[in-house]
Amino acid sequence: MEALFSWITEFFSTGIYELITGAFASLIEWLMLLKLKTMLWTLDFSWKIANTLIANLGVTSALNAAWGSFDSVTLSNLMFFKVPDAVNMILSALGTRFVLRFLPMGW
């Protein structure tokens, strides 16, 4: 009987603190994981919308027309340094950032 009372006393003196601390830590971990998953989903969603927006505005056709205006030597140098890929990535990033400003969640 004395062991039971000492266990109850120990639980109320230190056990409750450890129980509450562990539960709060688990809650924080779960909320952080939820926040990260929401951010990833929002980023993917925004990227898809930005690509659709860029395609609908005709930016791709304007870029193709601009690349066609260069002579062959300049165009081959730009292709060697992958400038068209870089311009595409920059435009996608700018479009994604523009769309992300309209979404209230995830950022």
Secondary structure, 3 states (H helix, E strand, C coil): CHHHHHHHHHHHHHHHHHHHHHHHHHHHHHHHHHHHHHHHHHHHHHHHHHHHHHHHHCHHHHHHHHHHCCCHHHHHHHHHCCHHHHHHHHHHHHHHHHHHCCCCCCC
